[in-house]
Amino acid sequence: MQRILRDSEIILKELKNGSIIVGEKKRETRTVSLAFAFKVGSIYENNENNGISHFIEHALFKGTQNRSSYDIKEPIERVGGTLNAYTGRTSTVYFAQVPYTHAESTMEILYDMVRNPSFLEVDISTEKKVILEEIAESFDDPVDRIYNVTLSKIWDEHYGKPVLGTIESVSTINRQKLSDYYNSHYTSDRLIFAITGNYDDDLLTKVEEMLERFPESCGMEKNFSGSMKTTKELIIERKKDLKQVHLLLSTRAPSRRDSEFEAFKIFNVLFGSGMSSVLFHNIREKYGMVYSIGSEYIAYEDFGTLFIYASTTPNNLQQLLKLLKSELKRITLHGITSDEFRYGKERLKGKLMMSTEGTLPILSRHLDNVMTLGTVESADELIAKIDKQDFDYTNEVIHKYLSGEWNISLLIPEQLDISLDANFITL
């Protein structure tokens, strides 16, 4: 399908081999952002090869059959552009942002990266060391640590695995495993090409020819649904050399496909996003017992989770938990106020509007929509969805999810004694 929208042109097209092209033309910009994205991430792995999707992301930067690692990066950075990639649970994305005059050459480099990797033994050996260091760094980071421990307990076996893998699993990955996994997962039906900015239509014709060269599916489709597998769990992890207690509360939330998704986003942005949020104002500003505090709403196709994170000194933990429980209970019983509701809607719309000024945020938004929902929406359409949200309905959604069962996760100093039970956050 193709739609013309005011000053921009949004295109969504599926090719015969299952590949998808999504683009939004912004004629007034001087940059182009483009990406080759694959529906492959840690949810497709098992315990033995956990981390292999992320490993391949690293390996693809090491060179192709036509270009060295330097020849991949230098032409893009020479013109002021950026080149990067990321691996998540459901996708791996290779992207670049460059001046619009270099869009075609950058597209050719990205294509060569993802289609013709060299997978040299020497590069794999070196990059394995880099990834093992990355895992060690993540283990030492308290925020990463408490999230990884929590997700392994509360999410199902597919979603609960760490994206980076473990030291044990990554240590066993070799060239043959990388090559086999790449060949079975980097296929046309998993591929999305995205582009935003000031580009010519001829570029889309050329990229169609590129996408048609990818092998077709081997029949390895996602045949499972994600879920939160546990509720009301108390998770305590101990770590040496900590000065603070790191706290993570979690509960069920709407999935990306739920009709309640927009209403819950309004709640999350007013509750725990920014210095004007409920958590920041009512706990940090009033009591001064935390530096970091906020909420995060993660929504996948099949399920969603609300997280509340804070860190404090051990002496403040019990009081912090009581304050958090008090705020959650107040909102669960009485709902948010009309002023808070308006604040949430305006903040959410404003953040969306500001994201339309850059080609990279637009690219990310379109990729997320196509990956998860199989469709694409303009900023105006998304703003209209937010505007349609009703105050009473939003409070019903908030009550439904906040009154559910909560998990409590604590990362604490090794010698700290603590007395707490999983029923503490029963509202």
Residue pairs with C-beta under 8 A, 6 or more apart in sequence:
1 11
1 12
1 13
2 9
2 10
2 11
2 12
2 13
3 9
3 10
3 11
3 378
5 378
5 380
6 380
7 26
7 27
7 28
8 24
8 25
8 26
8 27
8 378
9 23
9 24
9 25
10 22
10 23
10 24
10 25
10 366
10 376
10 378
11 21
11 22
11 23
11 24
11 25
11 204
12 20
12 21
12 22
12 370
12 375
12 376
13 20
13 21
13 22
14 20
14 21
15 21
15 188
15 208
15 211
15 212
17 188
17 189
17 211
17 212
17 214
17 216
18 188
18 189
18 190
18 191
18 216
18 217
19 188
19 189
19 191
19 192
19 193
19 211
19 212
19 214
20 191
20 192
20 193
20 370
21 192
21 193
21 194
21 195
21 204
21 207
21 208
21 211
22 192
22 193
22 194
22 195
22 366
22 367
22 370
22 376
23 194
23 195
23 196
23 199
23 204
24 195
24 196
24 362
24 366
25 196
25 197
25 198
25 199
26 196
26 197
26 198
26 359
26 362
27 198
28 198
29 100
29 197
29 198
29 359
30 99
30 100
30 198
31 97
31 98
31 99
31 100
31 197
31 198
31 359
32 97
32 98
32 99
32 100
32 102
32 103
32 106
32 195
32 196
32 197
32 198
32 199
32 359
33 95
33 96
33 97
33 195
33 196
33 197
33 359
33 360
33 362
33 363
34 95
34 96
34 103
34 106
34 107
34 110
34 193
34 194
34 195
34 196
34 199
34 363
35 93
35 94
35 95
35 96
35 110
35 192
35 193
35 194
35 195
35 363
35 367
36 93
36 94
36 95
36 110
36 111
36 113
36 114
36 191
36 192
36 193
37 91
37 92
37 93
37 94
37 95
37 191
37 192
37 193
37 194
37 367
37 371
38 91
38 92
38 93
38 114
38 185
38 186
38 190
38 191
38 192
39 90
39 91
39 190
39 191
39 192
39 222
39 371
40 53
40 91
40 92
40 185
40 186
40 190
41 53
41 87
41 88
41 89
41 90
41 91
41 92
41 163
42 50
42 51
42 53
42 54
42 87
42 88
42 89
42 161
42 162
42 163
42 165
43 89
43 90
43 158
43 159
43 161
43 222
43 226
44 53
44 158
44 185
44 220
44 222
45 51
45 52
45 53
45 161
45 165
47 161
47 169
48 169
48 172
49 169
49 172
49 173
49 177
49 181
50 161
50 162
50 165
50 166
50 169
50 170
51 131
51 135
51 162
51 163
51 164
51 165
51 166
51 169
51 170
51 173
52 165
52 173
52 177
52 178
52 181
53 87
53 92
53 163
53 181
53 185
54 87
54 92
54 131
54 163
54 164
54 165
55 127
55 128
55 131
55 165
55 170
55 173
55 178
56 92
56 117
56 178
56 181
56 182
56 186
57 85
57 86
57 87
57 92
57 94
58 127
58 130
58 131
59 117
59 119
59 123
59 124
59 127
59 178
60 85
60 94
60 113
60 114
60 117
61 69
61 72
61 73
61 85
61 113
62 69
62 117
62 118
62 120
62 123
62 124
62 126
62 127
63 69
63 71
63 72
63 117
63 118
63 120
63 123
64 72
64 112
64 113
64 115
64 116
64 117
64 118
65 116
65 117
65 118
66 112
66 116
67 109
67 112
67 113
69 123
72 83
72 109
72 112
72 113
73 83
75 102
75 105
75 106
75 109
76 82
76 83
76 96
76 98
76 102
76 106
76 109
77 83
79 98
79 99
79 102
80 98
80 99
81 96
81 97
81 98
81 99
81 102
81 106
82 96
82 97
82 98
83 95
83 96
83 109
84 94
84 95
84 96
85 92
85 93
85 94
85 95
86 92
86 93
87 163
88 163
89 159
89 163
89 300
90 300
90 301
90 371
90 372
91 367
91 371
93 367
94 110
94 113
94 114
95 110
95 360
95 363
96 106
96 109
96 110
97 359
97 360
98 106
100 197
100 198
100 199
103 195
103 197
103 199
103 200
103 203
104 203
104 206
107 195
107 203
107 206
107 207
107 210
111 207
111 210
114 186
115 210
115 213
115 214
117 182
119 175
119 178
119 179
119 182
121 175
124 174
124 175
124 178
128 170
128 171
128 173
131 164
131 165
131 170
132 167
132 170
132 171
134 164
135 162
135 164
135 165
135 166
135 167
135 170
136 167
138 144
138 145
138 148
138 162
138 164
139 145
142 239
142 242
142 244
142 246
142 311
142 411
143 246
143 309
145 237
145 239
145 246
145 411
146 237
146 246
146 247
146 248
146 309
146 409
146 410
146 411
147 248
147 307
148 162
149 235
149 237
149 409
149 411
150 235
150 248
150 250
150 407
150 409
151 159
151 160
151 162
152 160
152 161
152 162
153 160
153 230
153 233
153 235
153 407
153 409
154 160
154 228
154 229
154 230
154 231
154 233
154 250
154 305
154 407
155 226
155 227
155 228
155 229
155 305
156 226
156 227
156 228
156 229
157 229
158 224
158 226
159 226
159 227
159 300
160 229
164 170
165 173
183 215
183 218
184 218
184 220
185 220
186 214
187 214
187 215
187 216
187 217
187 218
188 211
188 212
188 214
188 215
188 216
188 217
189 216
189 217
190 217
191 211
191 214
192 367
192 370
192 371
193 207
193 210
193 211
194 363
194 366
194 367
194 370
195 203
195 204
195 207
195 363
196 359
196 360
196 362
196 363
196 366
197 359
225 302
225 303
226 300
226 301
226 302
226 303
227 302
227 303
228 252
228 303
228 305
230 407
231 251
231 252
231 404
231 405
231 406
231 407
232 405
232 406
232 407
232 422
232 423
232 426
233 407
233 408
233 422
234 407
234 408
234 410
234 420
234 421
234 422
235 407
235 408
235 409
235 410
236 409
236 410
236 412
236 418
237 409
237 410
237 411
237 412
238 411
238 412
238 413
238 414
238 416
239 411
239 412
239 413
239 414
240 413
240 414
241 413
242 411
242 412
242 413
242 414
243 313
243 413
244 311
244 312
244 313
244 314
245 311
245 312
245 313
245 314
245 317
245 410
245 411
245 412
245 413
245 416
246 309
246 310
246 311
246 410
246 411
246 412
247 308
247 309
247 310
247 311
247 312
247 317
247 320
247 321
247 408
247 409
247 410
248 307
248 308
248 309
248 408
248 409
248 410
249 307
249 308
249 324
249 406
249 407
249 408
249 409
249 425
250 305
250 306
250 307
250 308
250 406
250 407
250 409
251 305
251 306
251 401
251 402
251 404
251 405
251 406
251 407
252 303
252 304
252 305
252 306
252 401
252 404
252 405
253 264
253 297
253 298
253 299
253 304
253 305
253 306
253 401
254 260
254 261
254 263
254 264
254 299
254 304
254 397
254 401
255 261
255 299
255 300
255 301
255 302
255 303
255 304
256 299
256 300
256 301
256 304
256 372
256 373
257 301
257 302
257 372
257 373
258 304
260 397
260 400
261 299
261 304
262 385
262 386
262 388
262 389
263 389
263 393
263 394
263 397
263 398
264 297
264 304
264 306
264 397
264 398
264 401
265 297
265 348
265 386
266 341
266 344
266 345
266 348
266 386
266 389
266 394
267 336
267 344
267 394
267 397
267 398
268 295
268 296
268 297
268 306
269 277
269 344
269 347
269 348
269 351
270 277
270 278
270 336
270 340
270 341
270 343
270 344
270 347
271 277
271 278
271 279
271 295
271 331
272 278
272 279
272 280
272 293
272 294
272 295
272 296
272 308
273 294
273 295
273 347
274 280
274 347
275 281
276 343
277 294
277 295
278 327
278 331
278 340
279 293
279 294
279 295
279 308
279 310
279 327
280 293
280 294
282 323
282 327
283 289
283 290
283 293
283 310
283 320
283 323
283 324
283 327
284 290
284 291
284 293
287 319
287 323
289 312
289 313
289 316
289 319
289 320
290 310
290 311
290 312
290 316
290 320
291 311
292 309
292 310
292 311
293 308
293 309
293 310
293 311
294 308
294 309
294 310
295 306
295 307
295 308
295 309
296 306
296 307
296 309
297 304
297 305
297 306
297 307
298 304
298 305
298 307
299 305
300 372
301 372
301 373
306 401
308 324
310 320
310 324
312 320
314 412
314 413
314 416
317 410
317 418
321 408
321 420
321 424
321 425
324 425
325 424
325 425
325 427
328 402
328 425
328 427
329 427
331 398
331 402
332 398
332 399
332 402
332 403
332 427
333 427
335 395
335 398
335 399
336 344
336 394
336 395
336 398
338 391
341 391
341 394
345 386
345 387
345 389
348 386
349 383
349 386
349 387
352 379
352 382
352 383
352 386
353 379
353 383
355 361
355 362
355 365
355 379
356 362
356 379
362 379
366 376
369 375
369 376
369 377
370 376
402 427
403 427
405 426
406 425
406 426
406 427
407 422
408 420
408 422
408 424
408 425
410 418
410 420
412 418
